[in-house]
């Protein structure tokens, strides 16, 4: 998983913050929305349809 987190962090998708022995991962939604407007909303809407919600 370390490789995957590094790729996501280096590409600007997530922010990683050390917290004790763990790392907190946060989606950089504002940055993603600025670069790809509407992308996350479309992905989340599609996920809701797949779940039947």
C-alpha positions in Angstrom: 0.0 0.0 0.0 2.9 2.3 0.6 3.5 2.6 -3.1 -0.1 3.4 -3.8 -0.3 6.1 -1.2 3.0 7.7 -2.5 1.6 7.8 -6.0 -1.7 9.4 -4.9 0.2 11.9 -2.6 2.8 12.8 -5.4 0.0 13.3 -7.9 -1.9 15.7 -5.6 -4.9 13.5 -5.0 -4.4 13.0 -1.2 -2.8 14.9 1.7 -1.0 12.7 4.2 -0.5 13.9 7.8 1.5 11.9 10.4 -0.6 11.2 13.6 1.3 9.2 16.1 2.2 5.8 14.6 -0.4 6.2 11.8 -0.9 8.6 8.9 -4.2 10.4 8.3 -5.1 10.5 4.6 -7.3 13.3 3.3 -8.7 13.8 -0.2 -7.6 17.1 -1.6 -11.1 17.8 -2.9 -10.7 21.6 -3.5 -7.5 21.0 -5.6 -9.2 18.3 -7.6 -12.4 20.3 -8.2 -10.3 23.3 -9.3 -8.4 21.1 -11.8 -11.2 18.8 -12.9 -14.5 20.5 -12.2 -17.4 18.1 -11.7 -15.3 14.9 -11.8 -15.7 13.8 -8.2 -19.4 14.6 -8.2 -19.9 12.4 -11.3 -17.9 9.6 -9.8 -19.9 9.8 -6.5 -23.2 9.9 -8.4 -22.2 6.8 -10.4 -21.3 5.0 -7.1 -24.6 5.9 -5.6 -26.4 4.4 -8.6 -24.4 1.2 -8.4 -25.3 0.9 -4.7 -29.0 1.5 -5.5 -29.1 4.6 -3.2 
